[in-house]
Amino acid sequence: MIQAFRRHRPWCEDWAAIALALGYVGGFLAAMELALARLLFLAAF
């Protein structure tokens, strides 16, 4: 079943999907880090 799915989609699309997922995860982590830094900055003063 997975191999049939792979036959329909070329590898470049798989890599695009992986890169997109990594971009979303990276953006989410960056936003969390920004929010944490802002909270620490507000707590310090």
Secondary structure in CASP SS format (residue, H / E / C, confidence):
PFRMAT SS
TARGET T0000
AUTHOR 0000-0000-0000
METHOD secondary structure of the structure
MODEL  1
M C 1.00
I H 1.00
Q H 1.00
A H 1.00
F H 1.00
R H 1.00
R H 1.00
H H 1.00
R C 1.00
P C 1.00
W H 1.00
C H 1.00
E H 1.00
D H 1.00
W H 1.00
A H 1.00
A H 1.00
I H 1.00
A H 1.00
L H 1.00
A H 1.00
L H 1.00
G H 1.00
Y H 1.00
V H 1.00
G H 1.00
G H 1.00
F H 1.00
L H 1.00
A H 1.00
A H 1.00
M H 1.00
E H 1.00
L H 1.00
A H 1.00
L H 1.00
A H 1.00
R H 1.00
L H 1.00
L H 1.00
F H 1.00
L H 1.00
A H 1.00
A H 1.00
F C 1.00
END
